Amino acid sequence: MRSAKSRARTALRSGGRAFVLSFEALAGSAVLFVLSLLSFTLIMLGLGLVTTPKLTEAVRKHADRRRLLAAKWSDIRIPTPYRPFPKDVRDGFTGQVERTTLILKDPATWRDLRWLLLDMTAGFVLLVFCWALLVYPVEGLVLAAGLWRVFEDDAYWYAFVPVDSQATGLAAAALGVVLLLGGVWASKPLLRLHFVLARSVLAPTQEELAQRIDRLTETRHEAVDTAASELRRIERDLHDGAQARLVAMGMNLGTIEALVEKDPAQAKRMLAMARASSAEALTELRDLVRGIHPPVLAERGLGDAVKALALRLPVASEVTVELSGRAEAPVESAAYFAVSEVLTNTVKHAGADRLWVDVHHSEGMLRISVTDNGRGGAAIGTGSGLGGIERRLGTFDGVLAVSSPAGGPTMVTMEIPCALS
Amino acid sequence: MRVVLAEDLFLLRDGLVRMLEAYDFEIAAAVESGPELAKALAELRPDVAVVDVRLPPSHTDEGLQCALTARRDRPGLPVLVLSQHVEQLYARELLADGNGGIGYLLKDRVFDADQFIDAVRRVAAGGTAMDPQVISQLLSRRSVDEPMGALTPREREVMELMAQGRSNVAIAAQMVVTERAVAKHTSNIFGKLGLPVSDDDNRRVLAVLAYLDRG
């Protein structure tokens, strides 16, 4: 008795939820689907650039609500696969273009769109079944209770039962009871099925996950290779540079020891040589350290390190930094060297006389952009060194984007997901 | 002259103490960490401080920060900063208050005792001692800019030495010219840089500052 009661309550609850959700599915999804299509179409006209980011945000909210309900009501977890969405890219037109491009590039956007279509059709039907199976039997009971009299002359079809007498009315009631039992039994699984359906479209596909694994494997290999060749370079530099100079210095000092009384003048000359050797060894070590972990980066972090970098450029530069803390050392280092390479590239190839560097962190994403007023025409993968930077950032799941129309200006944007501390 | 010395490497600290003492400086304190340095600067009020940029406990730019804080509390406190590397960024921060009495040198410069002691004395007297590396970075960067392009090669040479903090006498000796020739060059430089001609000692600091500020 108790279990039947709780069963009925569960069924009613599921039915009620499905009832509410069915309106959301039909009205919400249909409206958003149509508006999204319209907005994408209007991108060509420019208007879509304004509406698309806003609309996508609404779609994502809509989908997120469904995710929340799925977890709450049926314990089905649907992962949120959106790429970090920059809210404060930039103001004005360029910002809108950038945002829209980011949205269109995210596979989740297209998945959401497919889901909207499915949600307002199959998803909706499932929900209607879920609550109708509980509501429809009521009609059968009411028919049996006396409503059949209204249809004495003209049979009323209750499902497949033509109701026109008390007998058929009772048959309808019997069918109603069967349906009700079915509804009580099925409403929870049906609601669950609705969420499973949503998950099947909204969750990242196996293929995407496989792609990601491939990419991780690739970047790991690259990271290991880079680290190994870096170590070899350091070893070589030490061996040929500082180490050799120190050996020479030791030899000089030995000779000086022997000469100091016999030939003080010669000893003095050699002392001067030894001192010069030590100074050179120091310079080499300093350069080496700068190549491994730049001192300003170690002392002050990314912001000031980039500022110091810009000060050494032969081109007038403006650096703005908005960082509330420091990233982890490997990320800082990767970002620094990436910026350094981009700046070197710019100075070498862009023919610019001004450049702007912007470093900021928001919503778990470190964003660095380098803009110059040069001649443009830079591209990734034309042996321009930009490919190397891309690989370097790839190790940290970072991305590089280059916008460089012929005639300029060039804008290189780097993004690395990371937390500040 | 009383010196506070901050350097975390024992060998270098010991060497500096010996060297300074040999040149008749009085070592008021030789410390090895940031907090100790801050305390020594506040309590002992030395005539000059010789400070390593990187100090414990953080091993970042603790020494530099200590020096900057101390100079805020006591404007013009002469500080000679030593570092394993020199950065324009730090040079700019040190010179920013325009009070002089600032030195910023590579640690290697200690090898040449005479030059190093000369730098300490200059800083203690309120002058500047900038590392040639900072200056050459500045000059190479400015070479494409106005008004640096307006300087003749000879004037640039003078500018370089002047920016390091050398006096006219020292510059004349190094370039093997008369003091009057140097004076002529410097007044030309000031003219081209648009610095008002005055007898102010800090005019040379201003010349360096003018460069740093333009960056």
Chai-1 contact restraints between the chains, C-beta under 6 A:
chainA,res_idxA,chainB,res_idxB,connection_type,confidence,min_distance_angstrom,max_distance_angstrom,comment,restraint_id
A,A279,B,D108,contact,1.0,0.0,6.0,A-B,restraint_1
A,L282,B,D108,contact,1.0,0.0,6.0,A-B,restraint_2
A,R286,B,H85,contact,1.0,0.0,6.0,A-B,restraint_3
A,P295,B,H85,contact,1.0,0.0,6.0,A-B,restraint_4
A,V296,B,E87,contact,1.0,0.0,6.0,A-B,restraint_5
A,E299,B,T60,contact,1.0,0.0,6.0,A-B,restraint_6
A,E299,B,D61,contact,1.0,0.0,6.0,A-B,restraint_7
A,K307,B,L89,contact,1.0,0.0,6.0,A-B,restraint_8
A,A308,B,E87,contact,1.0,0.0,6.0,A-B,restraint_9
A,A308,B,L89,contact,1.0,0.0,6.0,A-B,restraint_10
A,L311,B,Q88,contact,1.0,0.0,6.0,A-B,restraint_11
A,L311,B,L89,contact,1.0,0.0,6.0,A-B,restraint_12
A,L311,B,G215,contact,1.0,0.0,6.0,A-B,restraint_13
A,P314,B,R141,contact,1.0,0.0,6.0,A-B,restraint_14
A,P314,B,V144,contact,1.0,0.0,6.0,A-B,restraint_15
